[in-house]
Amino acid sequence: MPEWKDFKHANCCPCHTTRKLAYTIDEAAERVGVSPRLLRAHLDRHYLVARYVNSKPVITHEELVEWLNNLPTEPK
């Protein structure tokens, strides 16, 4: 995984320099503009990986970026 500073526009605005390290499923869904249900389905299919704080799933920023980068470029 590339370092955050290697991403295009990594330091152009506060949202990039103060980003969260991990998101709840609801936060991650809102961040990328999809439903929490869709993210849960992708977690269930192991397309996306969650980490657990006790029993609470969180999705790291890097995992979310990797998931987005691996989505198809054409609609089904």
PDB file of N, H, CA, C and O in Angstrom:
ATOM      1  N   MET A   1       0.848  -1.175   0.000  1.00  0.00           N
ATOM      2  CA  MET A   1       0.000   0.000   0.000  1.00  0.00           C
ATOM      3  C   MET A   1       0.891   1.235   0.000  1.00  0.00           C
ATOM      4  O   MET A   1       1.820   1.328   0.802  1.00  0.00           O
ATOM      5  N   PRO A   2       0.615   2.191  -0.899  1.00  0.00           N
ATOM      6  CA  PRO A   2       1.435   3.405  -0.923  1.00  0.00           C
ATOM      7  C   PRO A   2       1.218   4.245   0.326  1.00  0.00           C
ATOM      8  O   PRO A   2       0.175   4.178   0.976  1.00  0.00           O
ATOM      9  N   GLU A   3       2.211   5.018   0.632  1.00  0.00           N
ATOM     10  H   GLU A   3       3.059   5.073   0.104  1.00  0.00           H
ATOM     11  CA  GLU A   3       2.087   5.942   1.759  1.00  0.00           C
ATOM     12  C   GLU A   3       1.071   7.021   1.392  1.00  0.00           C
ATOM     13  O   GLU A   3       0.879   7.343   0.219  1.00  0.00           O
ATOM     14  N   TRP A   4       0.421   7.575   2.427  1.00  0.00           N
ATOM     15  H   TRP A   4       0.577   7.313   3.379  1.00  0.00           H
ATOM     16  CA  TRP A   4      -0.596   8.605   2.178  1.00  0.00           C
ATOM     17  C   TRP A   4      -0.023   9.762   1.382  1.00  0.00           C
ATOM     18  O   TRP A   4      -0.713  10.309   0.522  1.00  0.00           O
ATOM     19  N   LYS A   5       1.213  10.152   1.641  1.00  0.00           N
ATOM     20  H   LYS A   5       1.773   9.708   2.340  1.00  0.00           H
ATOM     21  CA  LYS A   5       1.813  11.287   0.937  1.00  0.00           C
ATOM     22  C   LYS A   5       1.988  11.010  -0.551  1.00  0.00           C
ATOM     23  O   LYS A   5       2.158  11.942  -1.336  1.00  0.00           O
ATOM     24  N   ASP A   6       1.948   9.735  -0.949  1.00  0.00           N
ATOM     25  H   ASP A   6       1.810   8.978  -0.311  1.00  0.00           H
ATOM     26  CA  ASP A   6       2.092   9.380  -2.359  1.00  0.00           C
ATOM     27  C   ASP A   6       0.799   9.554  -3.142  1.00  0.00           C
ATOM     28  O   ASP A   6       0.817   9.532  -4.372  1.00  0.00           O
ATOM     29  N   PHE A   7      -0.325   9.726  -2.448  1.00  0.00           N
ATOM     30  H   PHE A   7      -0.340   9.744  -1.448  1.00  0.00           H
ATOM     31  CA  PHE A   7      -1.596   9.881  -3.141  1.00  0.00           C
ATOM     32  C   PHE A   7      -1.680  11.264  -3.769  1.00  0.00           C
ATOM     33  O   PHE A   7      -1.185  12.245  -3.215  1.00  0.00           O
ATOM     34  N   LYS A   8      -2.304  11.324  -4.915  1.00  0.00           N
ATOM     35  H   LYS A   8      -2.706  10.527  -5.365  1.00  0.00           H
ATOM     36  CA  LYS A   8      -2.521  12.595  -5.587  1.00  0.00           C
ATOM     37  C   LYS A   8      -3.335  13.513  -4.671  1.00  0.00           C
ATOM     38  O   LYS A   8      -4.325  13.079  -4.083  1.00  0.00           O
ATOM     39  N   HIS A   9      -2.936  14.742  -4.552  1.00  0.00           N
ATOM     40  H   HIS A   9      -2.132  15.095  -5.031  1.00  0.00           H
ATOM     41  CA  HIS A   9      -3.610  15.759  -3.732  1.00  0.00           C
ATOM     42  C   HIS A   9      -3.592  15.414  -2.248  1.00  0.00           C
ATOM     43  O   HIS A   9      -4.513  15.787  -1.522  1.00  0.00           O
ATOM     44  N   ALA A  10      -2.575  14.718  -1.788  1.00  0.00           N
ATOM     45  H   ALA A  10      -1.827  14.415  -2.377  1.00  0.00           H
ATOM     46  CA  ALA A  10      -2.540  14.259  -0.401  1.00  0.00           C
ATOM     47  C   ALA A  10      -2.574  15.389   0.619  1.00  0.00           C
ATOM     48  O   ALA A  10      -3.114  15.203   1.710  1.00  0.00           O
ATOM     49  N   ASN A  11      -2.024  16.538   0.307  1.00  0.00           N
ATOM     50  H   ASN A  11      -1.585  16.689  -0.578  1.00  0.00           H
ATOM     51  CA  ASN A  11      -1.951  17.611   1.299  1.00  0.00           C
ATOM     52  C   ASN A  11      -2.597  18.908   0.827  1.00  0.00           C
ATOM     53  O   ASN A  11      -2.233  19.986   1.296  1.00  0.00           O
ATOM     54  N   CYS A  12      -3.549  18.816  -0.094  1.00  0.00           N
ATOM     55  H   CYS A  12      -3.845  17.940  -0.475  1.00  0.00           H
ATOM     56  CA  CYS A  12      -4.117  20.032  -0.657  1.00  0.00           C
ATOM     57  C   CYS A  12      -5.219  20.642   0.199  1.00  0.00           C
ATOM     58  O   CYS A  12      -5.536  21.820   0.037  1.00  0.00           O
ATOM     59  N   CYS A  13      -5.806  19.871   1.102  1.00  0.00           N
ATOM     60  H   CYS A  13      -5.548  18.914   1.234  1.00  0.00           H
ATOM     61  CA  CYS A  13      -6.888  20.421   1.908  1.00  0.00           C
ATOM     62  C   CYS A  13      -6.949  19.726   3.261  1.00  0.00           C
ATOM     63  O   CYS A  13      -6.399  18.637   3.420  1.00  0.00           O
ATOM     64  N   PRO A  14      -7.607  20.336   4.228  1.00  0.00           N
ATOM     65  CA  PRO A  14      -7.650  19.769   5.579  1.00  0.00           C
ATOM     66  C   PRO A  14      -8.255  18.373   5.652  1.00  0.00           C
ATOM     67  O   PRO A  14      -7.884  17.603   6.538  1.00  0.00           O
ATOM     68  N   CYS A  15      -9.172  18.017   4.755  1.00  0.00           N
ATOM     69  H   CYS A  15      -9.473  18.643   4.035  1.00  0.00           H
ATOM     70  CA  CYS A  15      -9.785  16.690   4.848  1.00  0.00           C
ATOM     71  C   CYS A  15      -8.760  15.591   4.639  1.00  0.00           C
ATOM     72  O   CYS A  15      -8.952  14.478   5.128  1.00  0.00           O
ATOM     73  N   HIS A  16      -7.678  15.871   3.928  1.00  0.00           N
ATOM     74  H   HIS A  16      -7.523  16.776   3.531  1.00  0.00           H
ATOM     75  CA  HIS A  16      -6.655  14.857   3.710  1.00  0.00           C
ATOM     76  C   HIS A  16      -5.636  14.818   4.836  1.00  0.00           C
ATOM     77  O   HIS A  16      -5.130  13.748   5.177  1.00  0.00           O
ATOM     78  N   THR A  17      -5.332  15.954   5.409  1.00  0.00           N
ATOM     79  H   THR A  17      -5.743  16.823   5.132  1.00  0.00           H
ATOM     80  CA  THR A  17      -4.292  15.982   6.432  1.00  0.00           C
ATOM     81  C   THR A  17      -4.832  15.626   7.806  1.00  0.00           C
ATOM     82  O   THR A  17      -4.054  15.302   8.703  1.00  0.00           O
ATOM     83  N   THR A  18      -6.143  15.678   7.993  1.00  0.00           N
ATOM     84  H   THR A  18      -6.776  15.941   7.264  1.00  0.00           H
ATOM     85  CA  THR A  18      -6.730  15.333   9.287  1.00  0.00           C
ATOM     86  C   THR A  18      -7.690  14.158   9.151  1.00  0.00           C
ATOM     87  O   THR A  18      -8.642  14.048   9.924  1.00  0.00           O
ATOM     88  N   ARG A  19      -7.458  13.291   8.195  1.00  0.00           N
ATOM     89  H   ARG A  19      -6.684  13.380   7.568  1.00  0.00           H
ATOM     90  CA  ARG A  19      -8.362  12.180   7.952  1.00  0.00           C
ATOM     91  C   ARG A  19      -8.402  11.230   9.140  1.00  0.00           C
ATOM     92  O   ARG A  19      -7.445  11.129   9.908  1.00  0.00           O
ATOM     93  N   LYS A  20      -9.502  10.554   9.271  1.00  0.00           N
ATOM     94  H   LYS A  20     -10.279  10.636   8.647  1.00  0.00           H
ATOM     95  CA  LYS A  20      -9.641   9.551  10.318  1.00  0.00           C
ATOM     96  C   LYS A  20      -8.829   8.322   9.930  1.00  0.00           C
ATOM     97  O   LYS A  20      -8.597   8.072   8.748  1.00  0.00           O
ATOM     98  N   LEU A  21      -8.405   7.571  10.912  1.00  0.00           N
ATOM     99  H   LEU A  21      -8.594   7.774  11.872  1.00  0.00           H
ATOM    100  CA  LEU A  21      -7.672   6.331  10.654  1.00  0.00           C
ATOM    101  C   LEU A  21      -8.610   5.188  10.319  1.00  0.00           C
ATOM    102  O   LEU A  21      -8.254   4.289   9.556  1.00  0.00           O
ATOM    103  N   ALA A  22      -9.827   5.220  10.895  1.00  0.00           N
ATOM    104  H   ALA A  22     -10.116   5.950  11.514  1.00  0.00           H
ATOM    105  CA  ALA A  22     -10.797   4.156  10.655  1.00  0.00           C
ATOM    106  C   ALA A  22     -12.204   4.710  10.787  1.00  0.00           C
ATOM    107  O   ALA A  22     -12.432   5.717  11.458  1.00  0.00           O
ATOM    108  N   TYR A  23     -13.145   4.034  10.136  1.00  0.00           N
ATOM    109  H   TYR A  23     -12.959   3.216   9.591  1.00  0.00           H
ATOM    110  CA  TYR A  23     -14.538   4.464  10.100  1.00  0.00           C
ATOM    111  C   TYR A  23     -15.450   3.333  10.545  1.00  0.00           C
ATOM    112  O   TYR A  23     -15.147   2.158  10.334  1.00  0.00           O
ATOM    113  N   THR A  24     -16.565   3.693  11.160  1.00  0.00           N
ATOM    114  H   THR A  24     -16.812   4.647  11.331  1.00  0.00           H
ATOM    115  CA  THR A  24     -17.620   2.712  11.377  1.00  0.00           C
ATOM    116  C   THR A  24     -18.203   2.388  10.004  1.00  0.00           C
ATOM    117  O   THR A  24     -17.912   3.077   9.027  1.00  0.00           O
ATOM    118  N   ILE A  25     -19.008   1.364   9.928  1.00  0.00           N
ATOM    119  H   ILE A  25     -19.244   0.803  10.722  1.00  0.00           H
ATOM    120  CA  ILE A  25     -19.624   1.015   8.643  1.00  0.00           C
ATOM    121  C   ILE A  25     -20.477   2.171   8.133  1.00  0.00           C
ATOM    122  O   ILE A  25     -20.429   2.496   6.947  1.00  0.00           O
ATOM    123  N   ASP A  26     -21.252   2.792   9.006  1.00  0.00           N
ATOM    124  H   ASP A  26     -21.291   2.528   9.970  1.00  0.00           H
ATOM    125  CA  ASP A  26     -22.085   3.925   8.584  1.00  0.00           C
ATOM    126  C   ASP A  26     -21.241   5.098   8.096  1.00  0.00           C
ATOM    127  O   ASP A  26     -21.572   5.721   7.087  1.00  0.00           O
ATOM    128  N   GLU A  27     -20.151   5.404   8.806  1.00  0.00           N
ATOM    129  H   GLU A  27     -19.882   4.897   9.625  1.00  0.00           H
ATOM    130  CA  GLU A  27     -19.268   6.496   8.392  1.00  0.00           C
ATOM    131  C   GLU A  27     -18.599   6.195   7.057  1.00  0.00           C
ATOM    132  O   GLU A  27     -18.514   7.067   6.192  1.00  0.00           O
ATOM    133  N   ALA A  28     -18.123   4.963   6.887  1.00  0.00           N
ATOM    134  H   ALA A  28     -18.192   4.255   7.589  1.00  0.00           H
ATOM    135  CA  ALA A  28     -17.467   4.579   5.638  1.00  0.00           C
ATOM    136  C   ALA A  28     -18.443   4.665   4.474  1.00  0.00           C
ATOM    137  O   ALA A  28     -18.088   5.145   3.397  1.00  0.00           O
ATOM    138  N   ALA A  29     -19.663   4.204   4.685  1.00  0.00           N
ATOM    139  H   ALA A  29     -19.951   3.814   5.560  1.00  0.00           H
ATOM    140  CA  ALA A  29     -20.676   4.255   3.631  1.00  0.00           C
ATOM    141  C   ALA A  29     -20.963   5.697   3.232  1.00  0.00           C
ATOM    142  O   ALA A  29     -21.047   6.013   2.045  1.00  0.00           O
ATOM    143  N   GLU A  30     -21.113   6.565   4.220  1.00  0.00           N
ATOM    144  H   GLU A  30     -21.046   6.308   5.184  1.00  0.00           H
ATOM    145  CA  GLU A  30     -21.368   7.978   3.934  1.00  0.00           C
ATOM    146  C   GLU A  30     -20.179   8.608   3.216  1.00  0.00           C
ATOM    147  O   GLU A  30     -20.350   9.407   2.295  1.00  0.00           O
ATOM    148  N   ARG A  31     -18.988   8.244   3.641  1.00  0.00           N
ATOM    149  H   ARG A  31     -18.849   7.595   4.388  1.00  0.00           H
ATOM    150  CA  ARG A  31     -17.761   8.808   3.057  1.00  0.00           C
ATOM    151  C   ARG A  31     -17.649   8.502   1.567  1.00  0.00           C
ATOM    152  O   ARG A  31     -17.212   9.354   0.794  1.00  0.00           O
ATOM    153  N   VAL A  32     -18.040   7.289   1.151  1.00  0.00           N
ATOM    154  H   VAL A  32     -18.394   6.596   1.779  1.00  0.00           H
ATOM    155  CA  VAL A  32     -17.908   6.912  -0.259  1.00  0.00           C
ATOM    156  C   VAL A  32     -19.212   7.024  -1.043  1.00  0.00           C
ATOM    157  O   VAL A  32     -19.220   6.829  -2.258  1.00  0.00           O
ATOM    158  N   GLY A  33     -20.315   7.336  -0.360  1.00  0.00           N
ATOM    159  H   GLY A  33     -20.309   7.494   0.627  1.00  0.00           H
ATOM    160  CA  GLY A  33     -21.572   7.565  -1.066  1.00  0.00           C
ATOM    161  C   GLY A  33     -22.347   6.311  -1.421  1.00  0.00           C
ATOM    162  O   GLY A  33     -23.038   6.272  -2.439  1.00  0.00           O
ATOM    163  N   VAL A  34     -22.238   5.288  -0.588  1.00  0.00           N
ATOM    164  H   VAL A  34     -21.677   5.320   0.239  1.00  0.00           H
ATOM    165  CA  VAL A  34     -23.019   4.068  -0.795  1.00  0.00           C
ATOM    166  C   VAL A  34     -23.777   3.764   0.492  1.00  0.00           C
ATOM    167  O   VAL A  34     -23.578   4.426   1.510  1.00  0.00           O
ATOM    168  N   SER A  35     -24.635   2.772   0.440  1.00  0.00           N
ATOM    169  H   SER A  35     -24.796   2.234  -0.387  1.00  0.00           H
ATOM    170  CA  SER A  35     -25.419   2.430   1.626  1.00  0.00           C
ATOM    171  C   SER A  35     -24.611   1.534   2.571  1.00  0.00           C
ATOM    172  O   SER A  35     -23.743   0.784   2.124  1.00  0.00           O
ATOM    173  N   PRO A  36     -24.892   1.609   3.861  1.00  0.00           N
ATOM    174  CA  PRO A  36     -24.264   0.689   4.798  1.00  0.00           C
ATOM    175  C   PRO A  36     -24.566  -0.776   4.435  1.00  0.00           C
ATOM    176  O   PRO A  36     -23.733  -1.659   4.639  1.00  0.00           O
ATOM    177  N   ARG A  37     -25.754  -1.013   3.903  1.00  0.00           N
ATOM    178  H   ARG A  37     -26.430  -0.296   3.737  1.00  0.00           H
ATOM    179  CA  ARG A  37     -26.128  -2.375   3.495  1.00  0.00           C
ATOM    180  C   ARG A  37     -25.184  -2.910   2.423  1.00  0.00           C
ATOM    181  O   ARG A  37     -24.776  -4.070   2.479  1.00  0.00           O
ATOM    182  N   LEU A  38     -24.832  -2.066   1.441  1.00  0.00           N
ATOM    183  H   LEU A  38     -25.164  -1.124   1.396  1.00  0.00           H
ATOM    184  CA  LEU A  38     -23.906  -2.486   0.390  1.00  0.00           C
ATOM    185  C   LEU A  38     -22.531  -2.796   0.982  1.00  0.00           C
ATOM    186  O   LEU A  38     -21.913  -3.796   0.615  1.00  0.00           O
ATOM    187  N   LEU A  39     -22.050  -1.954   1.889  1.00  0.00           N
ATOM    188  H   LEU A  39     -22.552  -1.142   2.186  1.00  0.00           H
ATOM    189  CA  LEU A  39     -20.752  -2.218   2.512  1.00  0.00           C
ATOM    190  C   LEU A  39     -20.778  -3.520   3.311  1.00  0.00           C
ATOM    191  O   LEU A  39     -19.825  -4.297   3.266  1.00  0.00           O
ATOM    192  N   ARG A  40     -21.868  -3.756   4.039  1.00  0.00           N
ATOM    193  H   ARG A  40     -22.642  -3.124   4.075  1.00  0.00           H
ATOM    194  CA  ARG A  40     -21.977  -5.006   4.802  1.00  0.00           C
ATOM    195  C   ARG A  40     -21.950  -6.217   3.867  1.00  0.00           C
ATOM    196  O   ARG A  40     -21.340  -7.239   4.183  1.00  0.00           O
ATOM    197  N   ALA A  41     -22.612  -6.095   2.719  1.00  0.00           N
ATOM    198  H   ALA A  41     -23.107  -5.265   2.462  1.00  0.00           H
ATOM    199  CA  ALA A  41     -22.605  -7.190   1.736  1.00  0.00           C
ATOM    200  C   ALA A  41     -21.182  -7.438   1.224  1.00  0.00           C
ATOM    201  O   ALA A  41     -20.777  -8.587   1.049  1.00  0.00           O
ATOM    202  N   HIS A  42     -20.435  -6.378   0.988  1.00  0.00           N
ATOM    203  H   HIS A  42     -20.764  -5.444   1.131  1.00  0.00           H
ATOM    204  CA  HIS A  42     -19.055  -6.530   0.513  1.00  0.00           C
ATOM    205  C   HIS A  42     -18.157  -7.079   1.620  1.00  0.00           C
ATOM    206  O   HIS A  42     -17.205  -7.808   1.341  1.00  0.00           O
ATOM    207  N   LEU A  43     -18.450  -6.735   2.865  1.00  0.00           N
ATOM    208  H   LEU A  43     -19.223  -6.142   3.092  1.00  0.00           H
ATOM    209  CA  LEU A  43     -17.726  -7.332   3.993  1.00  0.00           C
ATOM    210  C   LEU A  43     -18.024  -8.825   4.076  1.00  0.00           C
ATOM    211  O   LEU A  43     -17.118  -9.634   4.277  1.00  0.00           O
ATOM    212  N   ASP A  44     -19.288  -9.186   3.923  1.00  0.00           N
ATOM    213  H   ASP A  44     -20.025  -8.529   3.760  1.00  0.00           H
ATOM    214  CA  ASP A  44     -19.693 -10.604   3.986  1.00  0.00           C
ATOM    215  C   ASP A  44     -19.037 -11.425   2.881  1.00  0.00           C
ATOM    216  O   ASP A  44     -18.733 -12.603   3.071  1.00  0.00           O
ATOM    217  N   ARG A  45     -18.820 -10.795   1.723  1.00  0.00           N
ATOM    218  H   ARG A  45     -19.066  -9.838   1.569  1.00  0.00           H
ATOM    219  CA  ARG A  45     -18.198 -11.494   0.586  1.00  0.00           C
ATOM    220  C   ARG A  45     -16.672 -11.373   0.599  1.00  0.00           C
ATOM    221  O   ARG A  45     -15.997 -11.878  -0.298  1.00  0.00           O
ATOM    222  N   HIS A  46     -16.141 -10.706   1.611  1.00  0.00           N
ATOM    223  H   HIS A  46     -16.690 -10.296   2.339  1.00  0.00           H
ATOM    224  CA  HIS A  46     -14.695 -10.520   1.775  1.00  0.00           C
ATOM    225  C   HIS A  46     -14.069  -9.667   0.682  1.00  0.00           C
ATOM    226  O   HIS A  46     -12.878  -9.792   0.396  1.00  0.00           O
ATOM    227  N   TYR A  47     -14.878  -8.792   0.065  1.00  0.00           N
ATOM    228  H   TYR A  47     -15.845  -8.691   0.297  1.00  0.00           H
ATOM    229  CA  TYR A  47     -14.330  -7.810  -0.881  1.00  0.00           C
ATOM    230  C   TYR A  47     -13.713  -6.650  -0.111  1.00  0.00           C
ATOM    231  O   TYR A  47     -12.844  -5.942  -0.620  1.00  0.00           O
ATOM    232  N   LEU A  48     -14.168  -6.472   1.104  1.00  0.00           N
ATOM    233  H   LEU A  48     -14.873  -7.048   1.517  1.00  0.00           H
ATOM    234  CA  LEU A  48     -13.741  -5.394   1.984  1.00  0.00           C
ATOM    235  C   LEU A  48     -13.470  -6.036   3.339  1.00  0.00           C
ATOM    236  O   LEU A  48     -14.205  -6.928   3.764  1.00  0.00           O
ATOM    237  N   VAL A  49     -12.424  -5.588   4.013  1.00  0.00           N
ATOM    238  H   VAL A  49     -11.827  -4.864   3.668  1.00  0.00           H
ATOM    239  CA  VAL A  49     -12.026  -6.197   5.290  1.00  0.00           C
ATOM    240  C   VAL A  49     -12.233  -5.199   6.426  1.00  0.00           C
ATOM    241  O   VAL A  49     -11.836  -4.037   6.334  1.00  0.00           O
ATOM    242  N   ALA A  50     -12.857  -5.673   7.487  1.00  0.00           N
ATOM    243  H   ALA A  50     -13.179  -6.617   7.561  1.00  0.00           H
ATOM    244  CA  ALA A  50     -13.031  -4.854   8.690  1.00  0.00           C
ATOM    245  C   ALA A  50     -12.070  -5.341   9.762  1.00  0.00           C
ATOM    246  O   ALA A  50     -11.663  -6.503   9.769  1.00  0.00           O
ATOM    247  N   ARG A  51     -11.721  -4.455  10.646  1.00  0.00           N
ATOM    248  H   ARG A  51     -12.052  -3.512  10.640  1.00  0.00           H
ATOM    249  CA  ARG A  51     -10.991  -4.779  11.870  1.00  0.00           C
ATOM    250  C   ARG A  51     -12.005  -4.657  13.002  1.00  0.00           C
ATOM    251  O   ARG A  51     -13.058  -4.043  12.826  1.00  0.00           O
ATOM    252  N   TYR A  52     -11.703  -5.224  14.139  1.00  0.00           N
ATOM    253  H   TYR A  52     -10.848  -5.722  14.281  1.00  0.00           H
ATOM    254  CA  TYR A  52     -12.672  -5.198  15.236  1.00  0.00           C
ATOM    255  C   TYR A  52     -12.075  -4.597  16.497  1.00  0.00           C
ATOM    256  O   TYR A  52     -10.997  -4.991  16.942  1.00  0.00           O
ATOM    257  N   VAL A  53     -12.794  -3.637  17.064  1.00  0.00           N
ATOM    258  H   VAL A  53     -13.670  -3.317  16.703  1.00  0.00           H
ATOM    259  CA  VAL A  53     -12.501  -3.086  18.377  1.00  0.00           C
ATOM    260  C   VAL A  53     -13.529  -3.751  19.284  1.00  0.00           C
ATOM    261  O   VAL A  53     -14.699  -3.368  19.305  1.00  0.00           O
ATOM    262  N   ASN A  54     -13.073  -4.750  20.030  1.00  0.00           N
ATOM    263  H   ASN A  54     -12.123  -5.061  20.013  1.00  0.00           H
ATOM    264  CA  ASN A  54     -13.975  -5.651  20.747  1.00  0.00           C
ATOM    265  C   ASN A  54     -14.914  -6.270  19.722  1.00  0.00           C
ATOM    266  O   ASN A  54     -14.454  -7.049  18.887  1.00  0.00           O
ATOM    267  N   SER A  55     -16.193  -5.966  19.742  1.00  0.00           N
ATOM    268  H   SER A  55     -16.567  -5.334  20.420  1.00  0.00           H
ATOM    269  CA  SER A  55     -17.102  -6.543  18.750  1.00  0.00           C
ATOM    270  C   SER A  55     -17.531  -5.530  17.689  1.00  0.00           C
ATOM    271  O   SER A  55     -18.361  -5.841  16.835  1.00  0.00           O
ATOM    272  N   LYS A  56     -16.972  -4.322  17.738  1.00  0.00           N
ATOM    273  H   LYS A  56     -16.297  -4.069  18.432  1.00  0.00           H
ATOM    274  CA  LYS A  56     -17.380  -3.267  16.810  1.00  0.00           C
ATOM    275  C   LYS A  56     -16.488  -3.273  15.564  1.00  0.00           C
ATOM    276  O   LYS A  56     -15.274  -3.103  15.673  1.00  0.00           O
ATOM    277  N   PRO A  57     -17.088  -3.468  14.374  1.00  0.00           N
ATOM    278  CA  PRO A  57     -16.278  -3.442  13.156  1.00  0.00           C
ATOM    279  C   PRO A  57     -15.918  -2.019  12.769  1.00  0.00           C
ATOM    280  O   PRO A  57     -16.748  -1.112  12.838  1.00  0.00           O
ATOM    281  N   VAL A  58     -14.676  -1.837  12.362  1.00  0.00           N
ATOM    282  H   VAL A  58     -14.002  -2.573  12.306  1.00  0.00           H
ATOM    283  CA  VAL A  58     -14.224  -0.566  11.798  1.00  0.00           C
ATOM    284  C   VAL A  58     -13.470  -0.869  10.517  1.00  0.00           C
ATOM    285  O   VAL A  58     -12.867  -1.933  10.376  1.00  0.00           O
ATOM    286  N   ILE A  59     -13.508   0.060   9.596  1.00  0.00           N
ATOM    287  H   ILE A  59     -13.999   0.924   9.711  1.00  0.00           H
ATOM    288  CA  ILE A  59     -12.827  -0.088   8.311  1.00  0.00           C
ATOM    289  C   ILE A  59     -11.746   0.969   8.249  1.00  0.00           C
ATOM    290  O   ILE A  59     -12.028   2.160   8.380  1.00  0.00           O
ATOM    291  N   THR A  60     -10.510   0.541   8.050  1.00  0.00           N
ATOM    292  H   THR A  60     -10.281  -0.426   7.943  1.00  0.00           H
ATOM    293  CA  THR A  60      -9.416   1.512   7.990  1.00  0.00           C
ATOM    294  C   THR A  60      -9.515   2.342   6.711  1.00  0.00           C
ATOM    295  O   THR A  60     -10.077   1.911   5.704  1.00  0.00           O
ATOM    296  N   HIS A  61      -8.964   3.515   6.786  1.00  0.00           N
ATOM    297  H   HIS A  61      -8.507   3.866   7.603  1.00  0.00           H
ATOM    298  CA  HIS A  61      -8.964   4.399   5.612  1.00  0.00           C
ATOM    299  C   HIS A  61      -8.271   3.717   4.433  1.00  0.00           C
ATOM    300  O   HIS A  61      -8.761   3.764   3.304  1.00  0.00           O
ATOM    301  N   GLU A  62      -7.141   3.091   4.700  1.00  0.00           N
ATOM    302  H   GLU A  62      -6.743   3.052   5.617  1.00  0.00           H
ATOM    303  CA  GLU A  62      -6.390   2.430   3.629  1.00  0.00           C
ATOM    304  C   GLU A  62      -7.192   1.303   2.995  1.00  0.00           C
ATOM    305  O   GLU A  62      -7.177   1.139   1.775  1.00  0.00           O
ATOM    306  N   GLU A  63      -7.894   0.524   3.816  1.00  0.00           N
ATOM    307  H   GLU A  63      -7.907   0.658   4.807  1.00  0.00           H
ATOM    308  CA  GLU A  63      -8.719  -0.565   3.294  1.00  0.00           C
ATOM    309  C   GLU A  63      -9.842  -0.013   2.418  1.00  0.00           C
ATOM    310  O   GLU A  63     -10.158  -0.581   1.373  1.00  0.00           O
ATOM    311  N   LEU A  64     -10.437   1.091   2.847  1.00  0.00           N
ATOM    312  H   LEU A  64     -10.180   1.553   3.695  1.00  0.00           H
ATOM    313  CA  LEU A  64     -11.518   1.705   2.078  1.00  0.00           C
ATOM    314  C   LEU A  64     -11.004   2.209   0.727  1.00  0.00           C
ATOM    315  O   LEU A  64     -11.661   2.027  -0.298  1.00  0.00           O
ATOM    316  N   VAL A  65      -9.838   2.836   0.731  1.00  0.00           N
ATOM    317  H   VAL A  65      -9.304   2.984   1.564  1.00  0.00           H
ATOM    318  CA  VAL A  65      -9.237   3.312  -0.525  1.00  0.00           C
ATOM    319  C   VAL A  65      -8.909   2.140  -1.437  1.00  0.00           C
ATOM    320  O   VAL A  65      -9.174   2.192  -2.638  1.00  0.00           O
ATOM    321  N   GLU A  66      -8.333   1.083  -0.874  1.00  0.00           N
ATOM    322  H   GLU A  66      -8.117   1.040   0.102  1.00  0.00           H
ATOM    323  CA  GLU A  66      -7.998  -0.101  -1.682  1.00  0.00           C
ATOM    324  C   GLU A  66      -9.252  -0.733  -2.279  1.00  0.00           C
ATOM    325  O   GLU A  66      -9.262  -1.120  -3.447  1.00  0.00           O
ATOM    326  N   TRP A  67     -10.309  -0.837  -1.473  1.00  0.00           N
ATOM    327  H   TRP A  67     -10.301  -0.523  -0.524  1.00  0.00           H
ATOM    328  CA  TRP A  67     -11.576  -1.385  -1.961  1.00  0.00           C
ATOM    329  C   TRP A  67     -12.105  -0.555  -3.124  1.00  0.00           C
ATOM    330  O   TRP A  67     -12.515  -1.098  -4.149  1.00  0.00           O
ATOM    331  N   LEU A  68     -12.093   0.767  -2.956  1.00  0.00           N
ATOM    332  H   LEU A  68     -11.760   1.208  -2.122  1.00  0.00           H
ATOM    333  CA  LEU A  68     -12.566   1.646  -4.028  1.00  0.00           C
ATOM    334  C   LEU A  68     -11.731   1.472  -5.291  1.00  0.00           C
ATOM    335  O   LEU A  68     -12.276   1.407  -6.393  1.00  0.00           O
ATOM    336  N   ASN A  69     -10.428   1.396  -5.137  1.00  0.00           N
ATOM    337  H   ASN A  69      -9.985   1.448  -4.241  1.00  0.00           H
ATOM    338  CA  ASN A  69      -9.543   1.247  -6.294  1.00  0.00           C
ATOM    339  C   ASN A  69      -9.715  -0.083  -7.005  1.00  0.00           C
ATOM    340  O   ASN A  69      -9.349  -0.206  -8.174  1.00  0.00           O
ATOM    341  N   ASN A  70     -10.266  -1.084  -6.324  1.00  0.00           N
ATOM    342  H   ASN A  70     -10.563  -0.984  -5.374  1.00  0.00           H
ATOM    343  CA  ASN A  70     -10.467  -2.400  -6.934  1.00  0.00           C
ATOM    344  C   ASN A  70     -11.878  -2.616  -7.480  1.00  0.00           C
ATOM    345  O   ASN A  70     -12.170  -3.679  -8.027  1.00  0.00           O
ATOM    346  N   LEU A  71     -12.744  -1.630  -7.341  1.00  0.00           N
ATOM    347  H   LEU A  71     -12.507  -0.766  -6.897  1.00  0.00           H
ATOM    348  CA  LEU A  71     -14.087  -1.761  -7.917  1.00  0.00           C
ATOM    349  C   LEU A  71     -14.007  -1.727  -9.429  1.00  0.00           C
ATOM    350  O   LEU A  71     -13.073  -1.151  -9.986  1.00  0.00           O
ATOM    351  N   PRO A  72     -14.979  -2.340 -10.105  1.00  0.00           N
ATOM    352  CA  PRO A  72     -14.973  -2.333 -11.576  1.00  0.00           C
ATOM    353  C   PRO A  72     -15.051  -0.911 -12.124  1.00  0.00           C
ATOM    354  O   PRO A  72     -15.626  -0.026 -11.491  1.00  0.00           O
ATOM    355  N   THR A  73     -14.484  -0.702 -13.278  1.00  0.00           N
ATOM    356  H   THR A  73     -14.017  -1.421 -13.792  1.00  0.00           H
ATOM    357  CA  THR A  73     -14.520   0.611 -13.919  1.00  0.00           C
ATOM    358  C   THR A  73     -15.697   0.751 -14.884  1.00  0.00           C
ATOM    359  O   THR A  73     -15.939   1.827 -15.431  1.00  0.00           O
ATOM    360  N   GLU A  74     -16.424  -0.347 -15.084  1.00  0.00           N
ATOM    361  H   GLU A  74     -16.228  -1.221 -14.640  1.00  0.00           H
ATOM    362  CA  GLU A  74     -17.620  -0.342 -15.934  1.00  0.00           C
ATOM    363  C   GLU A  74     -18.801  -0.874 -15.137  1.00  0.00           C
ATOM    364  O   GLU A  74     -18.629  -1.756 -14.295  1.00  0.00           O
ATOM    365  N   PRO A  75     -20.013  -0.346 -15.389  1.00  0.00           N
ATOM    366  CA  PRO A  75     -21.178  -0.872 -14.667  1.00  0.00           C
ATOM    367  C   PRO A  75     -21.499  -2.300 -15.099  1.00  0.00           C
ATOM    368  O   PRO A  75     -21.149  -2.729 -16.198  1.00  0.00           O
ATOM    369  N   LYS A  76     -22.173  -3.024 -14.208  1.00  0.00           N
ATOM    370  H   LYS A  76     -22.458  -2.676 -13.315  1.00  0.00           H
ATOM    371  CA  LYS A  76     -22.580  -4.398 -14.532  1.00  0.00           C
ATOM    372  C   LYS A  76     -23.776  -4.390 -15.446  1.00  0.00           C
ATOM    373  O   LYS A  76     -24.265  -5.452 -15.830  1.00  0.00           O
TER     374      LYS A  76
END
